[in-house]
Amino acid sequence: VYEHQDGSKSLKLGDFGLATIVDGPLYTVCGTPTYVAPEIIAETGYGLKVDIWAAGVITYILLCGFPPFRGSGDDQEVLFDQILMGQMDFPSPYWDNVSDSAK
């Protein structure tokens, strides 16, 4: 959803199940495994930047139809290792028609 105000645009995403006021680093491990940011997995403390990470994961899914990090079955450890390494692939043919700037 875009909000137009004086020519500016904002992307508004809502899921208030985990909403909190952020006034310092957070340490609670929470979130959907596919979207969880590396700093949450590493338990080093996190802030609002984890929402930008999740928006990037959502964008990846919107562009190709599947998430950038995929574990095998119910093994979250494999998924979390992939997220911590931060290496994303752009496999053909799914990304063939996506611009470099979108990647």
C-alpha positions in Angstrom: 0.0 0.0 0.0 1.4 3.4 -1.0 0.4 6.5 0.9 0.7 9.7 -1.2 1.3 12.8 0.8 2.8 15.9 -0.8 4.3 13.7 -3.5 6.0 11.4 -1.1 5.4 7.6 -1.0 5.6 5.2 1.9 5.3 1.5 2.0 3.1 0.4 4.9 3.1 -3.2 5.9 1.2 -4.4 8.9 1.5 -7.4 11.2 1.0 -6.3 14.8 1.3 -9.7 16.4 5.0 -9.0 17.3 4.7 -5.2 17.5 6.7 -3.4 20.2 8.2 0.0 20.9 11.9 0.0 20.0 14.0 2.2 22.3 17.1 0.0 22.3 18.4 -3.3 21.0 16.0 -6.2 21.2 17.0 -9.8 21.9 13.8 -11.9 21.7 14.1 -14.6 19.0 10.8 -14.3 17.1 9.4 -14.2 13.6 8.7 -16.4 10.7 11.8 -18.5 9.9 11.9 -17.7 6.2 11.9 -13.9 6.8 14.1 -13.8 10.0 17.1 -11.5 9.8 20.7 -12.7 10.5 21.0 -10.6 13.7 17.9 -12.3 15.2 19.4 -15.7 14.5 22.8 -14.7 15.9 21.1 -13.2 19.0 23.4 -10.1 18.9 20.6 -7.6 19.4 18.5 -6.0 16.7 16.4 -3.0 15.9 14.2 -1.6 13.1 16.6 -2.8 10.3 15.2 -6.3 10.6 12.0 -5.0 9.0 14.0 -3.8 6.0 15.5 -7.3 5.7 12.0 -8.8 5.8 10.8 -6.3 3.1 13.8 -7.5 0.9 12.7 -11.1 1.4 9.1 -10.2 0.4 10.4 -8.3 -2.7 12.5 -11.4 -3.7 9.4 -13.6 -3.4 7.2 -11.1 -5.4 9.8 -11.0 -8.2 10.3 -14.8 -8.7 7.7 -16.7 -6.7 9.8 -18.3 -4.0 12.0 -17.2 -1.0 15.7 -16.5 -1.3 16.6 -18.9 1.5 15.1 -22.4 1.6 15.9 -25.1 4.1 15.3 -28.8 3.5 12.1 -30.0 5.0 11.6 -29.0 8.6 15.3 -28.5 9.2 15.5 -24.8 10.3 19.2 -25.1 11.0 20.0 -25.4 7.3 17.7 -22.4 6.6 19.3 -20.3 9.3 22.8 -21.2 8.0 21.8 -20.0 4.6 20.5 -16.7 6.1 23.6 -16.2 8.1 25.8 -16.6 5.0 23.6 -14.1 3.2 24.3 -15.6 -0.2 21.3 -15.3 -2.6 21.0 -17.0 -6.0 19.0 -15.7 -8.9 18.4 -18.9 -10.8 17.3 -19.1 -14.4 14.7 -19.0 -15.8 12.9 -17.3 -12.9 15.2 -14.3 -12.9 16.0 -14.0 -16.6 13.5 -11.2 -17.2 14.3 -9.3 -14.0 16.5 -6.2 -14.3 19.9 -6.0 -12.6 18.7 -3.0 -10.5 15.7 -5.1 -9.2 18.2 -7.8 -8.2 
